[in-house]
Amino acid sequence: MPYDIRQKKIKDRKNKIEHLSNLAVLITAILGVAALAMIIATFFMWLAAKMAGVEKATFGRSFIAAIASAFLTWLFSLTFSFFPPFGFPIGFFIGLILVIFVIMGAYNTSFGKALLVWLFHLLAEIAAIVIGILTFAGVLAPLT
């Protein structure tokens, strides 16, 4: 095998490995931000439930409510976003109503207390988005 062809194959393999490592870094960052978002949301919801005087305010119930809330909000927002321009707000609103009912069920509490817990969940999601943006900016900077 000529020297030039071998060198080209070695270079192609190095490029493939580099692209795979960049993808691995990106996937790791996404999973890390998602895990951090769940921890932040769980903590904020637990804190809000304690402040609202919810009797069954445990960290485990907060974790379940945080996962269900994030899933429903993103699912309905994404599903209805295919119907512009009003799809996204409608999906967000439907998701919000369902999330409040999920919180009511998770904590076995009233609508008002569930709404307060949801407001803290919203703050947690905003914090997670900011952290996610900062993380991706830091992770993607060396890849360019």
N, CA, C and O of each residue as an XYZ file, in Angstrom:
576
protein
N       0.853     -1.173      0.000
C       0.000      0.000      0.000
C       0.903      1.241      0.000
O       1.815      1.350      0.819
N       0.643      2.163     -0.913
C       1.485      3.371     -0.975
C       1.354      4.211      0.286
O       0.349      4.170      0.995
N       2.390      4.958      0.529
C       2.486      5.776      1.738
C       1.363      6.813      1.815
O       0.794      7.011      2.889
N       1.029      7.479      0.708
C       0.004      8.538      0.700
C      -1.381      7.995      1.068
O      -2.144      8.640      1.788
N      -1.685      6.806      0.564
C      -2.995      6.224      0.863
C      -3.095      5.866      2.344
O      -4.130      6.082      2.974
N      -1.997      5.309      2.900
C      -1.990      4.987      4.335
C      -2.161      6.238      5.188
O      -2.913      6.242      6.162
N      -1.457      7.294      4.812
C      -1.555      8.544      5.567
C      -2.968      9.109      5.506
O      -3.479      9.619      6.502
N      -3.604      9.017      4.329
C      -4.975      9.509      4.182
C      -5.933      8.691      5.053
O      -6.817      9.268      5.687
N      -5.783      7.371      5.102
C      -6.640      6.530      5.930
C      -6.450      6.847      7.412
O      -7.419      6.896      8.170
N      -5.219      7.058      7.816
C      -4.947      7.417      9.215
C      -5.594      8.756      9.544
O      -6.186      8.919     10.611
N      -5.479      9.719      8.622
C      -6.076     11.039      8.846
C      -7.606     10.942      8.916
O      -8.234     11.599      9.746
N      -8.206     10.113      8.035
C      -9.663      9.925      8.056
C     -10.123      9.316      9.380
O     -11.146      9.726      9.929
N      -9.374      8.341      9.894
C      -9.726      7.726     11.177
C      -9.644      8.734     12.313
O     -10.501      8.758     13.197
N      -8.603      9.571     12.283
C      -8.459     10.593     13.325
C      -9.620     11.578     13.276
O     -10.126     11.996     14.317
N     -10.043     11.950     12.069
C     -11.181     12.870     11.946
C     -12.463     12.240     12.481
O     -13.247     12.909     13.154
N     -12.683     10.957     12.188
C     -13.875     10.262     12.684
C     -13.857     10.190     14.211
O     -14.875     10.417     14.864
N     -12.704      9.875     14.761
C     -12.584      9.806     16.219
C     -12.819     11.173     16.832
O     -13.472     11.280     17.871
N     -12.293     12.232     16.202
C     -12.493     13.586     16.722
C     -13.966     13.968     16.694
O     -14.468     14.562     17.648
N     -14.659     13.636     15.616
C     -16.091     13.949     15.534
C     -16.886     13.164     16.573
O     -17.818     13.698     17.173
N     -16.526     11.913     16.787
C     -17.213     11.118     17.798
C     -16.957     11.652     19.200
O     -17.857     11.642     20.040
N     -15.745     12.116     19.459
C     -15.469     12.663     20.790
C     -16.216     13.976     20.996
O     -16.667     14.260     22.106
N     -16.354     14.785     19.936
C     -17.147     16.012     20.047
C     -18.602     15.688     20.340
O     -19.243     16.360     21.148
N     -19.119     14.663     19.688
C     -20.497     14.232     19.918
C     -20.665     13.719     21.347
O     -21.671     14.004     21.997
N     -19.693     12.973     21.829
C     -19.750     12.462     23.201
C     -19.751     13.606     24.210
O     -20.474     13.557     25.205
N     -18.949     14.629     23.958
C     -18.923     15.789     24.853
C     -20.279     16.484     24.845
O     -20.786     16.881     25.894
N     -20.857     16.629     23.669
C     -22.154     17.291     23.550
C     -23.254     16.497     24.256
O     -24.063     17.071     24.986
N     -23.287     15.188     24.043
C     -24.299     14.349     24.692
C     -24.132     14.365     26.207
O     -25.116     14.426     26.945
N     -22.898     14.312     26.665
C     -22.635     14.378     28.102
C     -23.111     15.703     28.687
O     -23.689     15.738     29.773
N     -22.867     16.784     27.967
C     -23.317     18.095     28.440
C     -24.839     18.162     28.502
O     -25.395     18.703     29.458
N     -25.514     17.620     27.498
C     -26.981     17.625     27.479
C     -27.528     16.827     28.656
O     -28.425     17.290     29.362
N     -26.993     15.638     28.865
C     -27.462     14.809     29.980
C     -27.140     15.452     31.330
O     -27.936     15.372     32.266
N     -25.991     16.077     31.425
C     -25.625     16.755     32.666
C     -26.543     17.922     32.978
O     -26.953     18.110     34.123
N     -26.862     18.704     31.960
C     -27.765     19.839     32.152
C     -29.165     19.347     32.505
O     -29.835     19.939     33.351
N     -29.610     18.271     31.864
C     -30.935     17.716     32.184
C     -30.983     17.227     33.628
O     -31.965     17.462     34.331
N     -29.930     16.551     34.070
C     -29.882     16.075     35.462
C     -29.852     17.252     36.430
O     -30.537     17.240     37.452
N     -29.062     18.260     36.107
C     -28.992     19.448     36.955
C     -30.344     20.164     36.998
O     -30.760     20.648     38.050
N     -31.020     20.230     35.864
C     -32.342     20.864     35.816
C     -33.325     20.130     36.722
O     -34.123     20.763     37.413
N     -33.272     18.798     36.721
C     -34.165     18.019     37.581
C     -33.853     18.250     39.060
O     -34.764     18.355     39.881
N     -32.587     18.328     39.390
C     -32.206     18.578     40.788
C     -32.657     19.962     41.224
O     -33.200     20.125     42.317
N     -32.434     20.958     40.378
C     -32.850     22.327     40.710
C     -34.372     22.404     40.830
O     -34.891     22.986     41.782
N     -35.088     21.816     39.866
C     -36.553     21.851     39.899
C     -37.088     21.129     41.123
O     -38.029     21.597     41.762
N     -36.493     19.992     41.450
C     -36.924     19.247     42.636
C     -36.730     20.081     43.892
O     -37.622     20.151     44.738
N     -35.578     20.708     44.016
C     -35.300     21.516     45.202
C     -36.270     22.690     45.306
O     -36.814     22.950     46.380
N     -36.491     23.404     44.195
C     -37.386     24.560     44.228
C     -38.820     24.141     44.537
O     -39.518     24.828     45.283
N     -39.263     23.027     43.972
C     -40.623     22.567     44.245
C     -40.765     22.110     45.691
O     -41.788     22.369     46.325
N     -39.764     21.442     46.209
C     -39.787     21.024     47.614
C     -39.818     22.250     48.523
O     -40.570     22.289     49.497
N     -38.999     23.248     48.201
C     -38.963     24.480     48.989
C     -40.312     25.197     48.943
O     -40.807     25.659     49.972
N     -40.903     25.289     47.759
C     -42.204     25.944     47.619
C     -43.290     25.192     48.379
O     -44.148     25.801     49.017
N     -43.245     23.865     48.305
C     -44.245     23.070     49.027
C     -44.116     23.271     50.531
O     -45.121     23.361     51.237
N     -42.884     23.343     51.022
C     -42.669     23.601     52.458
C     -43.188     24.993     52.829
O     -43.844     25.163     53.857
N     -42.888     25.989     51.979
C     -43.326     27.361     52.262
C     -44.841     27.493     52.200
O     -45.428     28.272     52.951
N     -45.482     26.731     51.305
C     -46.937     26.807     51.153
C     -47.661     26.014     52.229
O     -48.884     26.103     52.344
N     -46.935     25.250     53.008
C     -47.555     24.481     54.078
C     -48.191     23.195     53.604
O     -49.140     22.703     54.215
N     -47.672     22.645     52.511
C     -48.185     21.371     52.017
C     -47.750     20.277     52.983
O     -46.571     20.168     53.321
N     -48.705     19.473     53.423
C     -48.421     18.462     54.440
C     -47.504     17.352     53.943
O     -46.633     16.895     54.683
N     -47.686     16.916     52.708
C     -46.914     15.796     52.181
C     -45.749     16.278     51.313
O     -45.491     15.717     50.248
N     -45.062     17.295     51.762
C     -43.956     17.877     50.997
C     -42.663     17.131     51.291
O     -41.900     17.524     52.174
N     -42.418     16.055     50.551
C     -41.167     15.321     50.697
C     -40.331     15.533     49.442
O     -40.846     15.947     48.404
N     -39.051     15.248     49.547
C     -38.158     15.421     48.410
C     -38.494     14.416     47.308
O     -38.375     14.732     46.124
N     -38.911     13.216     47.689
C     -39.283     12.202     46.705
C     -40.500     12.613     45.899
O     -40.517     12.470     44.677
N     -41.523     13.125     46.579
C     -42.718     13.605     45.873
C     -42.370     14.793     44.977
O     -42.918     14.936     43.884
N     -41.466     15.634     45.441
C     -41.044     16.774     44.633
C     -40.316     16.307     43.378
O     -40.488     16.883     42.304
N     -39.501     15.260     43.515
C     -38.781     14.727     42.363
C     -39.752     14.169     41.324
O     -39.606     14.431     40.130
N     -40.730     13.410     41.772
C     -41.724     12.850     40.854
C     -42.523     13.971     40.188
O     -42.775     13.927     38.984
N     -42.916     14.965     40.963
C     -43.675     16.085     40.404
C     -42.823     16.884     39.416
O     -43.337     17.350     38.399
N     -41.532     17.048     39.701
C     -40.647     17.797     38.807
C     -40.481     17.075     37.472
O     -40.527     17.703     36.414
N     -40.289     15.769     37.520
C     -40.134     15.001     36.273
C     -41.425     15.048     35.459
O     -41.389     15.294     34.254
N     -42.544     14.817     36.098
C     -43.827     14.832     35.390
C     -44.137     16.225     34.841
O     -44.643     16.357     33.727
N     -43.837     17.251     35.615
C     -44.105     18.622     35.176
C     -43.269     18.992     33.962
O     -43.786     19.542     32.989
N     -41.986     18.692     34.019
C     -41.111     19.016     32.889
C     -41.538     18.244     31.643
O     -41.584     18.799     30.545
N     -41.848     16.965     31.821
C     -42.250     16.136     30.683
C     -43.526     16.671     30.037
O     -43.585     16.822     28.816
N     -44.542     16.957     30.842
C     -45.814     17.433     30.281
C     -45.660     18.795     29.614
O     -46.202     19.017     28.531
N     -44.936     19.698     30.238
C     -44.767     21.034     29.667
C     -44.074     20.956     28.318
O     -44.541     21.545     27.344
N     -42.968     20.236     28.256
C     -42.223     20.131     26.999
C     -43.018     19.350     25.953
O     -42.998     19.708     24.775
N     -43.703     18.311     26.355
C     -44.467     17.501     25.413
C     -45.569     18.324     24.741
O     -45.697     18.315     23.516
N     -46.352     19.028     25.537
C     -47.449     19.794     24.964
C     -46.953     21.016     24.208
O     -47.519     21.369     23.173
N     -45.919     21.661     24.700
C     -45.372     22.812     23.978
C     -44.811     22.379     22.629
O     -45.028     23.049     21.620
N     -44.096     21.271     22.610
C     -43.525     20.773     21.360
C     -44.617     20.299     20.406
O     -44.571     20.608     19.215
N     -45.584     19.560     20.907
C     -46.654     19.030     20.059
C     -47.442     20.151     19.397
O     -47.703     20.106     18.195
N     -47.815     21.143     20.173
C     -48.628     22.228     19.625
C     -47.800     23.252     18.853
O     -48.373     24.089     18.156
N     -46.475     23.213     18.954
C     -45.646     24.163     18.219
C     -45.683     23.907     16.718
O     -45.220     24.741     15.940
N     -46.222     22.776     16.305
C     -46.362     22.491     14.885
C     -47.530     23.253     14.263
O     -47.755     23.157     13.056
N     -48.276     24.008     15.070
C     -49.420     24.770     14.591
C     -49.194     26.260     14.878
O     -49.827     26.823     15.771
N     -48.299     26.889     14.126
C     -48.016     28.299     14.387
C     -49.192     29.170     13.988
O     -50.022     28.710     13.204
N     -49.318     30.378     14.467
C     -48.512     31.042     15.495
C     -49.050     30.832     16.908
O     -48.412     31.228     17.882
N     -50.229     30.207     17.020
C     -50.853     30.094     18.342
C     -50.628     28.747     19.005
O     -51.042     28.544     20.146
N     -49.984     27.832     18.315
C     -49.820     26.485     18.843
C     -48.989     26.419     20.103
O     -49.370     25.755     21.067
N     -47.862     27.100     20.107
C     -46.979     27.031     21.272
C     -47.638     27.585     22.532
O     -47.590     26.925     23.570
N     -48.260     28.786     22.486
C     -48.929     29.274     23.707
C     -50.082     28.371     24.153
O     -50.295     28.184     25.351
N     -50.819     27.816     23.200
C     -51.924     26.928     23.564
C     -51.375     25.665     24.219
O     -51.898     25.214     25.238
N     -50.327     25.097     23.639
C     -49.704     23.906     24.219
C     -49.133     24.179     25.590
O     -49.237     23.349     26.493
N     -48.522     25.353     25.748
C     -47.987     25.727     27.057
C     -49.104     25.844     28.085
O     -48.961     25.382     29.217
N     -50.211     26.458     27.698
C     -51.332     26.636     28.619
C     -51.960     25.297     29.007
O     -52.263     25.066     30.178
N     -52.153     24.417     28.023
C     -52.706     23.086     28.334
C     -51.743     22.326     29.234
O     -52.160     21.686     30.199
N     -50.441     22.397     28.912
C     -49.432     21.757     29.752
C     -49.447     22.306     31.162
O     -49.309     21.557     32.129
N     -49.616     23.625     31.282
C     -49.662     24.277     32.605
C     -50.820     23.743     33.434
O     -50.648     23.406     34.605
N     -51.987     23.668     32.832
C     -53.158     23.164     33.562
C     -52.919     21.724     34.013
O     -53.196     21.373     35.159
N     -52.405     20.898     33.110
C     -52.151     19.498     33.471
C     -51.066     19.384     34.546
O     -51.153     18.535     35.434
N     -50.050     20.241     34.460
C     -48.972     20.217     35.463
C     -49.512     20.580     36.839
O     -49.131     19.970     37.838
N     -50.385     21.556     36.895
C     -50.961     21.935     38.191
C     -51.765     20.767     38.769
O     -51.738     20.525     39.975
N     -52.476     20.053     37.906
C     -53.199     18.879     38.397
C     -52.247     17.768     38.833
O     -52.534     17.050     39.792
N     -51.119     17.619     38.141
C     -50.115     16.630     38.552
C     -49.552     17.005     39.919
O     -49.383     16.145     40.783
N     -49.267     18.280     40.112
C     -48.742     18.743     41.405
C     -49.782     18.540     42.500
O     -49.453     18.121     43.610
N     -51.041     18.841     42.179
C     -52.113     18.611     43.159
C     -52.166     17.132     43.548
O     -52.350     16.804     44.720
N     -52.005     16.250     42.575
C     -52.050     14.823     42.856
C     -50.814     14.330     43.595
O     -50.917     13.486     44.485
N     -49.644     14.854     43.230
C     -48.399     14.402     43.862
C     -48.357     14.779     45.334
O     -47.889     14.004     46.168
N     -48.847     15.972     45.650
C     -48.806     16.446     47.039
C     -50.135     16.293     47.763
O     -50.205     16.487     48.977
N     -51.201     15.943     47.022
C     -52.538     15.839     47.597
C     -52.906     17.163     48.285
O     -53.193     17.211     49.482
N     -52.886     18.230     47.483
C     -53.087     19.572     48.025
C     -54.090     20.352     47.185
O     -54.655     19.827     46.226
N     -54.304     21.614     47.556
C     -55.288     22.463     46.884
C     -54.695     23.099     45.619
O     -53.489     23.048     45.377
N     -55.590     23.701     44.824
C     -55.180     24.346     43.586
C     -54.241     25.517     43.866
O     -53.236     25.676     43.173
N     -54.545     26.325     44.855
C     -53.722     27.498     45.175
C     -52.297     27.118     45.581
O     -51.331     27.740     45.138
N     -52.174     26.102     46.419
C     -50.846     25.659     46.844
C     -50.092     25.036     45.669
O     -48.881     25.215     45.535
N     -50.810     24.307     44.823
C     -50.171     23.715     43.647
C     -49.693     24.798     42.684
O     -48.642     24.655     42.058
N     -50.455     25.872     42.566
C     -50.048     26.989     41.711
C     -48.780     27.638     42.244
O     -47.893     27.987     41.465
N     -48.682     27.805     43.554
C     -47.467     28.364     44.153
C     -46.265     27.450     43.897
O     -45.175     27.926     43.577
N     -46.463     26.158     44.037
C     -45.387     25.202     43.765
C     -44.985     25.284     42.293
O     -43.799     25.214     41.971
N     -45.966     25.430     41.397
C     -45.650     25.536     39.978
C     -44.848     26.803     39.686
O     -43.932     26.773     38.864
N     -45.173     27.906     40.341
C     -44.412     29.141     40.122
C     -42.942     28.952     40.476
O     -42.060     29.442     39.771
N     -42.684     28.244     41.565
C     -41.298     27.958     41.923
C     -40.666     27.008     40.903
O     -39.477     27.111     40.603
N     -41.460     26.097     40.381
C     -40.965     25.203     39.331
C     -40.586     26.005     38.089
O     -39.581     25.714     37.440
N     -41.389     27.013     37.761
C     -41.079     27.876     36.625
C     -39.753     28.595     36.848
O     -38.936     28.684     35.931
N     -39.533     29.106     38.051
C     -38.253     29.753     38.368
C     -37.094     28.772     38.219
O     -36.024     29.136     37.730
N     -37.307     27.550     38.634
C     -36.263     26.531     38.519
C     -35.961     26.229     37.048
O     -34.800     26.058     36.676
N     -36.985     26.165     36.229
C     -36.765     25.906     34.803
C     -35.999     27.048     34.151
O     -35.128     26.812     33.314
N     -36.314     28.278     34.524
C     -35.580     29.431     33.990
C     -34.119     29.363     34.418
O     -33.220     29.601     33.611
N     -33.884     29.041     35.682
C     -32.498     28.898     36.166
C     -31.778     27.783     35.413
O     -30.607     27.931     35.063
N     -32.459     26.680     35.163
C     -31.848     25.558     34.447
C     -31.521     25.938     33.003
O     -30.491     25.527     32.469
N     -32.391     26.719     32.374
C     -32.137     27.162     31.001
C     -30.907     28.058     30.961
O     -30.062     27.914     30.077
N     -30.802     28.975     31.905
C     -29.628     29.863     31.961
C     -28.365     29.035     32.183
O     -27.356     29.252     31.512
N     -28.413     28.104     33.103
C     -27.253     27.242     33.359
C     -26.929     26.418     32.116
O     -25.760     26.239     31.777
N     -27.948     25.922     31.441
C     -27.745     25.153     30.220
C     -27.080     25.961     29.130
O     -26.171     25.475     28.457
N     -27.527     27.194     28.948
C     -26.929     28.063     27.929
C     -25.467     28.332     28.269
O     -24.599     28.259     27.398
N     -25.198     28.638     29.514
C     -23.814     28.895     29.919
C     -22.947     27.641     29.777
O     -21.783     27.728     29.388
N     -23.514     26.488     30.090
C     -22.765     25.239     29.961
C     -22.461     24.941     28.503
O     -21.332     24.589     28.162
N     -23.464     25.081     27.639
C     -23.227     24.797     26.224
C     -22.248     25.799     25.621
O     -21.442     25.436     24.765
N     -22.309     27.038     26.051
C     -21.356     28.019     25.543
C     -19.935     27.622     25.951
O     -18.997     27.776     25.170
N     -19.781     27.111     27.172
C     -18.459     26.688     27.634
C     -18.005     25.407     26.985
O     -16.816     25.249     26.708
N     -18.927     24.474     26.729
C     -18.570     23.184     26.131
C     -18.291     23.337     24.629
O     -17.358     22.729     24.105
N     -19.088     24.137     23.952
C     -18.952     24.247     22.517
C     -17.833     25.192     22.074
O     -17.379     25.115     20.932
N     -17.391     26.068     22.949
C     -16.329     27.012     22.585
C     -15.064     26.302     22.116
O     -14.518     26.691     21.084
N     -14.566     25.283     22.816
C     -13.347     24.632     22.337
C     -13.550     23.812     21.058
O     -12.578     23.493     20.373
N     -14.792     23.468     20.733
C     -15.046     22.644     19.548
C     -15.006     23.444     18.255
O     -14.919     22.861     17.174
N     -15.067     24.763     18.346
C     -15.064     25.586     17.133
C     -13.682     25.882     16.659
O     -13.509     26.565     15.649
